[in-house]
Amino acid sequence: MRVPDPSLLLLIPAYNEEARIEPVLREYATFFGKHYSGKFQLVVVLNGCRDNTLGVVQTVAREISVGELAGFSRAHRQRRRTHRGPQTGRSGWL
């Protein structure tokens, strides 16, 4: 009996990547669609973009037919906190 491939989540950080992100997302979607039989998801983490990166991600998400593509934006104050170096939270994880 063949064991199914595990689910795969690929996080892609992006800051002002409007000009470059579309072909990257399409290539990942094509590659995993052809070579990976498990469920996969591409998640673009937008880090305070000031250009139209989100719009490009949304356009590609509507057009690709394999996997799943989602965009996620974090608040600026969380971004500033990560630049101070690793800190432990209440859970004890870095």
C-alpha positions as CSV (number, residue, x, y, z in Angstrom):
1,M,0.0,0.0,0.0
2,R,1.4,3.4,-1.0
3,V,1.5,6.1,1.7
4,P,0.1,9.4,0.4
5,D,2.5,12.4,0.3
6,P,2.1,14.7,3.2
7,S,0.5,18.2,2.9
8,L,3.0,20.9,2.0
9,L,2.9,24.5,2.9
10,L,5.3,26.9,1.2
11,L,5.7,30.3,2.8
12,I,7.0,33.1,0.5
13,P,8.0,36.3,2.2
14,A,7.4,39.4,0.0
15,Y,8.3,43.1,0.3
16,N,7.6,45.3,-2.7
17,E,7.9,42.3,-5.1
18,E,5.3,43.5,-7.6
19,A,7.6,43.3,-10.6
20,R,9.0,39.8,-9.8
21,I,6.5,37.7,-7.8
22,E,4.1,36.7,-10.6
23,P,6.5,34.3,-12.5
24,V,7.8,32.9,-9.2
25,L,4.3,31.9,-8.1
26,R,3.4,30.5,-11.5
27,E,6.6,28.4,-11.6
28,Y,6.0,27.0,-8.1
29,A,2.4,26.2,-8.9
30,T,3.4,24.5,-12.2
31,F,6.2,22.5,-10.5
32,F,4.2,21.2,-7.6
33,G,1.2,20.5,-9.8
34,K,3.3,18.2,-12.0
35,H,5.7,16.7,-9.5
36,Y,3.9,16.5,-6.2
37,S,0.8,14.3,-5.6
38,G,0.0,15.6,-2.1
39,K,-2.0,18.7,-1.2
40,F,0.1,21.9,-1.3
41,Q,-0.5,25.5,-0.5
42,L,1.5,28.6,-1.4
43,V,1.2,31.4,1.2
44,V,2.7,34.8,0.4
45,V,3.5,36.8,3.6
46,L,3.4,40.5,2.7
47,N,5.6,42.5,4.9
48,G,4.3,46.1,4.7
49,C,4.5,46.3,0.9
50,R,4.0,49.8,-0.6
51,D,3.5,48.7,-4.1
52,N,0.9,46.4,-5.8
53,T,2.3,43.1,-4.7
54,L,-1.0,42.1,-3.1
55,G,-2.9,42.8,-6.3
56,V,-0.5,40.7,-8.3
57,V,-0.8,37.8,-5.8
58,Q,-4.6,38.1,-5.9
59,T,-4.6,38.0,-9.7
60,V,-2.4,34.9,-9.9
61,A,-4.5,33.2,-7.2
62,R,-7.6,33.6,-9.4
63,E,-5.8,32.2,-12.4
64,I,-3.9,29.2,-11.2
65,S,-5.7,25.9,-11.2
66,V,-3.4,23.8,-9.0
67,G,-2.9,23.9,-5.3
68,E,-4.0,26.9,-3.4
69,L,-2.5,30.4,-3.2
70,A,-3.2,32.8,-0.3
71,G,-1.8,36.2,0.6
72,F,-1.3,37.3,4.2
73,S,-0.4,40.7,5.5
74,R,1.1,41.5,8.9
75,A,0.8,44.7,10.9
76,H,3.8,47.1,10.8
77,R,4.3,47.0,14.5
78,Q,4.8,43.2,14.4
79,R,7.4,43.7,11.7
80,R,9.3,46.2,13.9
81,R,9.3,43.7,16.7
82,T,11.0,41.1,14.6
83,H,13.9,43.5,13.8
84,R,14.8,43.6,17.5
85,G,16.1,40.0,17.3
86,P,14.6,36.8,18.7
87,Q,12.4,37.1,21.7
88,T,10.5,34.4,23.5
89,G,6.7,34.8,23.8
90,R,4.4,33.4,26.5
91,S,4.6,30.0,24.9
92,G,8.4,29.8,25.3
93,W,8.9,29.4,21.5
94,L,11.2,31.8,19.6
